Amino acid sequence: MDEFHQFAVQSLEGEALPLSRFHGQPVLIVNVASRCGLTPQYAGLEALYREYRDRGLVVLGCPCNQFMDQEPGDAEAIRSFCETHYGVSFPLSAKLEVNGAGAHPLYAWLTAPEQGHPGPIRWNFEKFLVDASGGVVARYAPQTPPEDATLRQDIEAQLIGA
């Protein structure tokens, strides 16, 4: 199995979430935060997920508090916020770090030069598209909205039945 699918994160509910569960599906990984100027992107991420999940797309939100403490809540507060304000139904990981010595191994791997999109995460809502076989297809700036035409074309090219 490829390296991507060997990683696991903890779900927001505290259970192991092995990425092998998503083998054969494209995954859009996004570091998220509830008190950021980009937080309204949750709505667009949920719309993408609802539109494309039947064709295999997984959106994986990874709450992170490394950028100006914009995700200070615990798991219950994060879940409540996401469901109440944005109707989020896509999987969310437990809060994790995306940069530095404490970066989750998934993020260390995503940002490694070998994946073709190196460098630290710049801000909340930076996105990575991983194809069904676990290869990193693209990296999108935090300001790139989920409605962006290029992002959508890239996702559509990876979907089951594309």
C-alpha positions as CSV (number, residue, x, y, z in Angstrom):
1,M,0.0,0.0,0.0
2,D,1.2,3.6,-0.7
3,E,2.5,5.7,2.1
4,F,-0.5,8.1,2.4
5,H,-2.9,5.3,3.2
6,Q,-0.6,4.0,6.0
7,F,-1.3,7.2,8.1
8,A,-4.0,7.5,10.7
9,V,-5.4,10.5,12.5
10,Q,-7.6,10.5,15.5
11,S,-11.2,11.4,14.7
12,L,-12.8,14.4,16.5
13,E,-14.7,11.8,18.5
14,G,-11.5,10.3,19.7
15,E,-11.4,7.1,17.6
16,A,-8.6,6.0,15.3
17,L,-9.3,7.1,11.7
18,P,-6.9,5.1,9.4
19,L,-6.6,6.7,6.0
20,S,-6.6,3.3,4.5
21,R,-10.3,3.6,4.9
22,F,-10.2,6.0,2.0
23,H,-8.1,3.8,-0.4
24,G,-9.5,4.1,-3.9
25,Q,-11.0,7.6,-3.2
26,P,-9.7,11.1,-3.7
27,V,-9.2,13.0,-0.5
28,L,-9.2,16.8,0.0
29,I,-7.3,17.5,3.2
30,V,-7.9,20.9,4.8
31,N,-6.5,22.4,8.1
32,V,-9.6,24.2,9.5
33,A,-10.3,26.7,12.3
34,S,-13.6,28.1,13.6
35,R,-12.4,31.7,14.4
36,C,-10.6,32.6,11.2
37,G,-11.6,35.0,8.5
38,L,-11.6,32.0,6.1
39,T,-14.0,30.0,8.3
40,P,-16.9,30.5,5.9
41,Q,-15.1,28.1,3.6
42,Y,-16.7,25.4,5.7
43,A,-19.9,26.0,3.7
44,G,-18.1,25.5,0.4
45,L,-16.2,22.4,1.7
46,E,-19.5,20.9,2.8
47,A,-21.1,21.7,-0.6
48,L,-18.2,20.0,-2.4
49,Y,-18.5,17.0,-0.1
50,R,-22.3,16.7,-0.7
51,E,-21.9,17.1,-4.4
52,Y,-19.1,14.6,-5.0
53,R,-19.2,12.1,-2.1
54,D,-21.3,9.6,-4.1
55,R,-18.5,9.7,-6.7
56,G,-15.9,9.0,-4.1
57,L,-14.6,12.4,-2.8
58,V,-13.7,12.6,0.9
59,V,-13.2,15.9,2.5
60,L,-11.1,15.6,5.7
61,G,-11.0,18.6,8.0
62,C,-8.1,18.8,10.4
63,P,-8.7,21.4,13.1
64,C,-5.5,23.3,14.0
65,N,-4.8,26.0,16.6
66,Q,-1.4,27.0,15.4
67,F,-2.4,30.2,13.7
68,M,-3.2,32.9,16.2
69,D,-5.2,30.5,18.4
70,Q,-8.1,30.5,15.9
71,E,-9.3,27.0,17.0
72,P,-9.2,27.2,20.8
73,G,-12.2,24.9,21.5
74,D,-12.2,21.2,22.5
75,A,-13.7,18.5,20.4
76,E,-17.2,19.1,21.6
77,A,-17.0,22.8,20.8
78,I,-15.6,22.2,17.4
79,R,-18.2,19.6,16.5
80,S,-21.0,21.8,17.8
81,F,-19.7,24.8,15.9
82,C,-19.3,22.9,12.6
83,E,-22.7,21.3,12.7
84,T,-24.6,24.3,13.9
85,H,-23.1,26.9,11.7
86,Y,-22.2,25.0,8.5
87,G,-24.0,21.6,8.7
88,V,-20.6,19.8,8.4
89,S,-21.0,16.1,7.7
90,F,-17.5,15.3,6.3
91,P,-15.0,13.7,8.7
92,L,-13.0,15.9,11.1
93,S,-9.9,14.8,12.9
94,A,-9.0,15.7,16.4
95,K,-7.1,19.0,16.7
96,L,-3.5,18.5,15.4
97,E,-0.5,20.5,14.5
98,V,0.5,21.1,10.9
99,N,3.9,22.8,11.2
100,G,7.0,22.5,13.3
101,A,8.5,19.8,15.5
102,G,5.0,18.7,16.6
103,A,3.5,18.5,13.2
104,H,1.3,15.4,12.7
105,P,3.2,12.8,10.5
106,L,0.5,13.2,7.8
107,Y,1.3,16.9,7.5
108,A,5.0,16.3,7.6
109,W,4.6,13.9,4.7
110,L,2.2,16.2,2.7
111,T,4.7,19.1,2.9
112,A,7.8,17.1,2.3
113,P,9.7,17.9,-1.0
114,E,9.2,14.4,-2.2
115,Q,5.4,15.1,-2.6
116,G,6.1,18.0,-4.9
117,H,4.4,20.7,-2.8
118,P,6.9,21.5,-0.1
119,G,7.0,24.1,2.6
120,P,5.2,24.9,5.8
121,I,1.4,25.4,6.0
122,R,0.9,29.2,5.6
123,W,-2.5,29.6,7.3
124,N,-5.8,27.9,8.1
125,F,-7.7,26.4,5.2
126,E,-4.7,25.3,3.1
127,K,-5.8,22.4,1.0
128,F,-4.2,19.2,-0.5
129,L,-5.8,17.0,-3.0
130,V,-4.7,13.4,-2.8
131,D,-5.7,11.0,-5.6
132,A,-7.3,7.5,-5.1
133,S,-3.9,5.8,-5.1
134,G,-2.4,8.2,-2.5
135,G,-0.4,10.6,-4.6
136,V,-0.5,14.3,-3.9
137,V,-2.1,15.9,-6.9
138,A,-2.2,19.6,-5.9
139,R,-1.8,22.1,-3.0
140,Y,-4.1,25.1,-2.8
141,A,-3.5,28.4,-0.9
142,P,-5.7,29.1,2.1
143,Q,-7.5,31.9,0.1
144,T,-8.5,29.5,-2.6
145,P,-12.2,29.0,-2.0
146,P,-13.8,25.5,-2.5
147,E,-15.8,27.0,-5.4
148,D,-12.6,27.8,-7.3
149,A,-12.8,26.5,-10.9
150,T,-9.3,25.0,-10.9
151,L,-9.9,23.2,-7.6
152,R,-13.2,21.8,-8.8
153,Q,-11.7,20.7,-12.2
154,D,-8.9,18.9,-10.3
155,I,-11.4,17.2,-8.0
156,E,-13.6,16.1,-11.0
157,A,-10.6,14.6,-12.7
158,Q,-10.0,12.3,-9.7
159,L,-13.6,11.2,-9.2
160,I,-14.8,7.7,-9.7
161,G,-16.4,7.6,-13.1
162,A,-14.5,10.7,-14.2
